[in-house]
Amino acid sequence: MSQPFYVSPEQVMKDRADYARKGIARGRSLVALECHDGVLIVAENPSRTLFKTSEIYDRIAFAGVGKYNEFQSLKIGGVRLADLKGFQYSREDVTAQGLANAYAQTLGQVFTHEMKPYEVEILVAQVGSRPDERNELFHILYDGTMMDEEGFTVLGGAAETVAEELQTSYESDMALKAAVQLGAKVLGTNDEPVAAGQLEVALLDRNRPARAFRRLKGEELDSLLGT
């Protein structure tokens, strides 16, 4: 009787990680920046109907890069979890950290036990209701690794290159216009910022009383970009 083919657990995990990273790197990058008005999310996305960013709850946003159908299913699960928890307990009990922990557990479980890992990186962001209240940026990788970021974070694509540019240009408490222009610049190529028609921009606006999430588009986005 022939012996079954053996692959070490270390090699299996390495192969899965390489597979997921290659899939994510083929997509376009997304950046999230803390600014004076809240948390800004800028993504290169030519589609007008398929969004990478969305609202999850009152002051919480979701963003994803990689395979659209996979991060979309994660987003829907997060919305249902947030609605259920807010209904059973109170709206204040729904937090970005709680949702990020749930996402990390789900992605970690899939990465460890399923044949194919999710080819996604996701962001869960929450804006403070006051300038002195800390914003939260949770960056979650394909294998369930969760990172608590501060200032800015980059997902997908050429993440290392974009992060290096942000490291030299980003300033805390930036004005919204400066933050939008910086996001378009670092996502561009050859010092040419991404055009407004190729951008998806959303803001968790701390100045809004309840639902903080809103999209920046049309004339408002053109004005912020100076175009």
Backbone torsions as a table, in degrees:
resi	resn	phi	psi	omega
1	MET	NA	134.0	-179.2
2	SER	-73.7	146.4	179.5
3	GLN	-78.2	141.2	177.5
4	PRO	-65.4	146.6	-179.6
5	PHE	-66.8	130.6	-176.6
6	TYR	-111.0	132.7	172.3
7	VAL	-128.1	131.4	-177.9
8	SER	-65.1	148.3	177.3
9	PRO	-55.9	-36.8	178.9
10	GLU	-61.6	-40.8	-179.9
11	GLN	-69.2	-37.9	178.3
12	VAL	-60.8	-47.1	-179.2
13	MET	-64.3	-39.5	179.5
14	LYS	-64.4	-43.5	179.9
15	ASP	-63.7	-41.1	179.0
16	ARG	-64.8	-41.8	179.7
17	ALA	-64.3	-43.5	178.5
18	ASP	-62.2	-41.5	179.6
19	TYR	-61.6	-47.3	-179.0
20	ALA	-65.2	-44.1	-178.7
21	ARG	-62.1	-41.2	179.7
22	LYS	-64.5	-40.6	178.8
23	GLY	-64.4	-41.4	-179.6
24	ILE	-68.7	-40.1	-176.7
25	ALA	-65.6	-22.7	180.0
26	ARG	-71.9	-18.7	-178.6
27	GLY	-84.7	-178.4	179.0
28	ARG	-92.5	152.9	-175.3
29	SER	-78.0	163.9	176.3
30	LEU	-140.1	138.2	178.6
31	VAL	-124.6	147.0	173.5
32	ALA	-124.1	132.2	-176.0
33	LEU	-129.6	135.4	168.9
34	GLU	-80.0	133.2	178.6
35	CYS	-137.0	-178.7	-175.4
36	HIS	-60.9	-35.8	-176.3
37	ASP	-87.3	-7.7	180.0
38	GLY	147.8	-130.1	179.7
39	VAL	-121.7	121.9	-179.0
40	LEU	-103.4	135.5	177.4
41	ILE	-121.6	123.6	-177.7
42	VAL	-124.6	126.6	-180.0
43	ALA	-133.0	145.3	171.7
44	GLU	-82.9	114.6	-174.5
45	ASN	-156.4	102.3	-178.3
46	PRO	-72.0	-15.8	-178.5
47	SER	-73.3	141.4	177.1
48	ARG	-96.9	-5.2	-176.2
49	THR	-124.4	-24.2	179.4
50	LEU	-100.4	107.5	-171.7
51	PHE	-98.9	144.0	173.1
52	LYS	-90.6	-20.3	-177.7
53	THR	-118.9	150.3	178.7
54	SER	-163.8	167.4	177.0
55	GLU	-84.9	138.7	172.3
56	ILE	-106.6	-43.3	-179.5
57	TYR	-151.4	-170.3	-170.3
58	ASP	-47.6	-53.1	-175.4
59	ARG	-125.2	26.4	-175.6
60	ILE	-125.2	135.0	178.1
61	ALA	-121.6	157.1	177.3
62	PHE	-122.0	142.3	172.7
63	ALA	-142.7	146.7	-178.9
64	GLY	-145.0	152.2	172.9
65	VAL	-132.5	157.3	-178.5
66	GLY	113.3	-140.9	-179.4
67	LYS	-74.8	121.6	-173.1
68	TYR	-59.6	-46.3	-176.1
69	ASN	-64.1	-30.0	-177.9
70	GLU	-76.2	-47.2	-179.8
71	PHE	-74.9	-21.0	175.1
72	GLN	-68.9	-39.8	177.7
73	SER	-67.1	-34.9	175.7
74	LEU	-65.5	-41.2	178.9
75	LYS	-60.9	-45.8	-178.9
76	ILE	-62.3	-41.6	176.7
77	GLY	-61.7	-38.7	178.5
78	GLY	-66.6	-39.5	177.8
79	VAL	-62.3	-43.7	179.9
80	ARG	-65.3	-42.2	178.9
81	LEU	-63.1	-43.3	-179.6
82	ALA	-64.7	-44.3	179.7
83	ASP	-62.4	-42.7	-178.9
84	LEU	-65.0	-44.9	-179.4
85	LYS	-66.6	-41.3	178.2
86	GLY	-64.1	-34.3	179.2
87	PHE	-74.3	-41.8	-176.6
88	GLN	-73.0	-35.5	-175.7
89	TYR	-115.2	-99.7	175.2
90	SER	-150.9	162.9	-176.9
91	ARG	-63.3	-30.9	-179.6
92	GLU	-68.2	-19.4	180.0
93	ASP	-78.3	-12.3	177.8
94	VAL	-86.3	113.2	-176.5
95	THR	-127.6	156.9	176.7
96	ALA	-61.7	-38.2	-178.9
97	GLN	-64.8	-41.1	178.3
98	GLY	-62.8	-43.8	178.7
99	LEU	-67.1	-40.5	179.4
100	ALA	-62.8	-39.8	177.2
101	ASN	-61.7	-42.0	178.9
102	ALA	-64.2	-42.5	177.3
103	TYR	-63.4	-42.5	-179.8
104	ALA	-61.5	-41.3	178.8
105	GLN	-64.7	-42.9	-179.5
106	THR	-63.9	-48.5	-178.9
107	LEU	-66.2	-38.1	177.4
108	GLY	-63.9	-39.9	179.0
109	GLN	-65.0	-44.7	179.4
110	VAL	-64.2	-44.3	-177.8
111	PHE	-62.2	-37.8	-175.3
112	THR	-80.9	-38.0	-167.5
113	HIS	-110.1	-19.1	-178.9
114	GLU	-93.5	157.7	179.9
115	MET	-65.6	-43.7	-179.2
116	LYS	-114.1	125.5	177.4
117	PRO	-75.7	162.9	172.8
118	TYR	-69.8	136.3	177.4
119	GLU	-96.1	66.5	-175.3
120	VAL	-142.9	154.3	161.5
121	GLU	-128.1	139.4	-177.5
122	ILE	-130.2	159.6	178.3
123	LEU	-127.8	134.3	170.3
124	VAL	-119.3	119.7	-175.3
125	ALA	-123.2	142.9	176.7
126	GLN	-133.4	134.0	-179.0
127	VAL	-99.1	139.3	174.7
128	GLY	-72.2	150.3	-177.7
129	SER	-79.7	-14.3	178.4
130	ARG	-130.5	155.0	180.0
131	PRO	-57.9	-30.2	-178.9
132	ASP	-87.5	-1.1	179.0
133	GLU	-94.3	128.9	-172.3
134	ARG	-66.9	135.1	168.9
135	ASN	-77.7	160.8	179.1
136	GLU	-127.9	130.3	177.2
137	LEU	-127.3	111.1	179.3
138	PHE	-111.5	115.4	-179.2
139	HIS	-100.9	119.8	-174.7
140	ILE	-117.7	127.0	-177.1
141	LEU	-88.9	172.0	-177.3
142	TYR	-57.5	-27.3	-176.6
143	ASP	-98.9	9.2	179.2
144	GLY	92.4	-2.4	176.2
145	THR	-64.3	129.2	-177.5
146	MET	-117.1	132.7	-179.7
147	MET	-123.4	131.9	176.8
148	ASP	-91.8	104.0	-174.7
149	GLU	-92.9	158.5	177.7
150	GLU	-137.9	133.8	179.5
151	GLY	90.6	-65.7	179.5
152	PHE	-156.8	164.4	173.3
153	THR	-152.0	155.8	-178.0
154	VAL	-127.4	136.3	179.3
155	LEU	-120.9	138.4	168.2
156	GLY	67.0	177.5	176.8
157	GLY	56.6	-139.1	178.5
158	ALA	-87.6	64.1	-171.2
159	ALA	-61.4	-41.0	-176.9
160	GLU	-64.8	-43.2	179.9
161	THR	-64.2	-44.8	-179.8
162	VAL	-64.4	-41.7	180.0
163	ALA	-63.2	-37.5	177.9
164	GLU	-63.6	-41.3	178.2
165	GLU	-64.7	-42.2	179.2
166	LEU	-65.0	-35.4	-178.3
167	GLN	-58.8	-34.3	-177.9
168	THR	-90.3	-21.8	-173.0
169	SER	-108.4	-23.5	-173.6
170	TYR	-73.4	139.5	174.1
171	GLU	-129.5	141.4	179.1
172	SER	-67.9	149.9	177.8
173	ASP	60.4	37.8	177.6
174	MET	-67.2	150.2	171.3
175	ALA	-67.0	154.3	-177.4
176	LEU	-58.7	-43.8	-178.5
177	LYS	-61.3	-44.2	179.3
178	ALA	-64.3	-38.4	-179.6
179	ALA	-66.7	-42.1	178.3
180	VAL	-63.4	-44.3	-179.7
181	GLN	-65.5	-37.5	177.7
182	LEU	-65.9	-42.9	178.4
183	GLY	-59.9	-44.4	178.7
184	ALA	-65.3	-34.8	-178.2
185	LYS	-69.3	-48.3	-175.2
186	VAL	-70.5	-23.2	177.9
187	LEU	-84.0	-12.4	-179.1
188	GLY	-80.7	-177.3	178.9
189	THR	-129.0	149.6	178.4
190	ASN	52.6	42.9	178.5
191	ASP	62.6	14.4	175.7
192	GLU	-102.2	117.1	179.5
193	PRO	-66.1	155.1	177.2
194	VAL	-68.3	136.0	-179.1
195	ALA	-68.8	156.2	-177.6
196	ALA	-57.5	-36.9	-178.9
197	GLY	-68.2	-14.2	179.8
198	GLN	-104.1	4.3	-175.2
199	LEU	-108.8	145.1	166.4
200	GLU	-116.3	118.8	-174.0
201	VAL	-126.6	131.6	178.3
202	ALA	-136.6	153.2	-178.5
203	LEU	-132.7	130.7	164.8
204	LEU	-87.6	99.5	-169.7
205	ASP	-88.8	111.0	-177.5
206	ARG	-65.9	-18.0	-177.3
207	ASN	-81.9	-10.4	177.7
208	ARG	-83.3	138.7	-170.9
209	PRO	-71.5	-33.8	-175.7
210	ALA	-124.0	-84.1	-178.1
211	ARG	-82.2	110.3	-170.3
212	ALA	-84.2	-20.6	-172.7
213	PHE	-75.2	131.4	171.8
214	ARG	-151.4	151.0	179.5
215	ARG	-93.2	143.1	175.5
216	LEU	-105.0	116.8	-176.7
217	LYS	-154.7	175.4	176.6
218	GLY	63.1	-138.0	-176.8
219	GLU	-64.6	-34.0	178.9
220	GLU	-62.8	-44.7	179.4
221	LEU	-67.1	-42.1	177.9
222	ASP	-57.6	-41.8	-179.5
223	SER	-65.5	-41.9	-179.6
224	LEU	-66.1	-35.1	179.9
225	LEU	-81.6	-11.4	-179.0
226	GLY	75.6	29.2	-179.3
227	THR	-112.2	NA	NA
